[in-house]
Amino acid sequence: MVIPIIKHVATQAGITQPQAKAAVAATFGFIQDQLAAGNGITLRNIGRFYLSDIRARNGYNVFANKHSHIGASKAVRFSPAGEWRKAIVK
């Protein structure tokens, strides 16, 4: 949910909600652009976004009772920094 994030950023930074919306959109847009270019990105004291390769594999559709081939792909992963990990996982 983006709306609570925008309200929180606006309140904490002392800026208007449209300014906060632009800041949040710019931040996540930058992360998206970097991942689309194949680069990982590290946010200090927060964590690291990176791409992970998923190998090709065979699958099984239980509803159709058929085997199928699932091609290789990429997935976005996030690895939290130590401080975040300690705060979230207790």
FIGUGU-80494 format. One record per residue (C-alpha): x, y, z. Coordinates in Angstrom, 3 decimals. Layout:
<sites>
SITE_X_Y_Z .
...
</sites>
This chain:
<sites>
SITE_0.000_0.000_0.000 .
SITE_1.587_3.223_-1.165 .
SITE_-0.740_5.746_0.453 .
SITE_0.404_5.061_4.060 .
SITE_4.044_5.247_2.930 .
SITE_3.449_8.617_1.289 .
SITE_1.653_9.978_4.361 .
SITE_4.447_8.727_6.615 .
SITE_7.200_10.231_4.433 .
SITE_5.344_13.555_4.245 .
SITE_4.896_13.662_8.013 .
SITE_8.453_12.614_8.886 .
SITE_10.122_14.886_6.322 .
SITE_7.822_17.857_6.906 .
SITE_6.827_18.090_3.237 .
SITE_3.522_17.974_1.393 .
SITE_2.002_14.695_0.249 .
SITE_2.521_15.484_-3.471 .
SITE_6.210_16.146_-2.753 .
SITE_6.435_12.900_-0.773 .
SITE_4.697_11.007_-3.576 .
SITE_7.237_12.353_-6.077 .
SITE_10.147_11.396_-3.785 .
SITE_8.851_7.851_-3.215 .
SITE_8.116_7.392_-6.932 .
SITE_11.593_8.637_-7.851 .
SITE_13.244_6.285_-5.353 .
SITE_11.382_3.172_-6.450 .
SITE_11.647_4.208_-10.107 .
SITE_15.424_4.362_-9.763 .
SITE_15.514_0.919_-8.159 .
SITE_13.311_-0.460_-10.947 .
SITE_15.478_1.112_-13.669 .
SITE_18.669_-0.315_-12.156 .
SITE_17.185_-3.805_-11.862 .
SITE_15.865_-3.633_-15.434 .
SITE_19.408_-2.792_-16.578 .
SITE_20.677_-5.902_-14.769 .
SITE_22.318_-4.041_-11.885 .
SITE_21.814_-4.667_-8.208 .
SITE_21.413_-1.736_-5.852 .
SITE_22.436_-1.404_-2.221 .
SITE_20.723_1.024_0.139 .
SITE_22.997_1.564_3.097 .
SITE_21.606_0.296_6.419 .
SITE_18.486_-0.945_4.600 .
SITE_19.473_-3.779_2.302 .
SITE_20.222_-4.913_-1.208 .
SITE_17.955_-5.465_-4.209 .
SITE_19.368_-7.833_-6.821 .
SITE_18.395_-10.171_-9.649 .
SITE_18.536_-13.908_-9.209 .
SITE_18.575_-16.461_-12.027 .
SITE_15.949_-19.183_-11.880 .
SITE_16.947_-22.277_-13.835 .
SITE_14.711_-23.996_-16.360 .
SITE_12.783_-26.908_-14.892 .
SITE_9.988_-29.357_-15.534 .
SITE_6.602_-28.670_-13.997 .
SITE_3.375_-30.568_-13.546 .
SITE_-0.133_-29.161_-13.865 .
SITE_-2.307_-31.229_-11.528 .
SITE_-5.539_-29.856_-12.994 .
SITE_-4.676_-30.723_-16.612 .
SITE_-2.667_-33.818_-15.604 .
SITE_0.183_-32.722_-17.889 .
SITE_3.899_-32.230_-17.579 .
SITE_5.310_-29.013_-18.979 .
SITE_8.611_-27.218_-19.390 .
SITE_9.104_-23.984_-17.440 .
SITE_11.769_-21.783_-19.007 .
SITE_14.580_-20.012_-17.213 .
SITE_13.793_-16.583_-15.797 .
SITE_14.965_-13.949_-13.374 .
SITE_13.499_-12.871_-10.046 .
SITE_13.979_-9.757_-7.928 .
SITE_15.344_-10.529_-4.482 .
SITE_15.863_-8.381_-1.401 .
SITE_18.403_-9.068_1.291 .
SITE_17.965_-6.874_4.388 .
SITE_20.953_-5.239_6.063 .
SITE_22.010_-6.384_9.511 .
SITE_20.209_-3.628_11.409 .
SITE_16.946_-4.263_9.562 .
SITE_17.253_-7.993_10.063 .
SITE_17.757_-7.512_13.811 .
SITE_14.796_-5.125_14.059 .
SITE_12.413_-7.368_12.114 .
SITE_13.510_-10.892_13.043 .
SITE_13.765_-11.177_16.795 .
</sites>
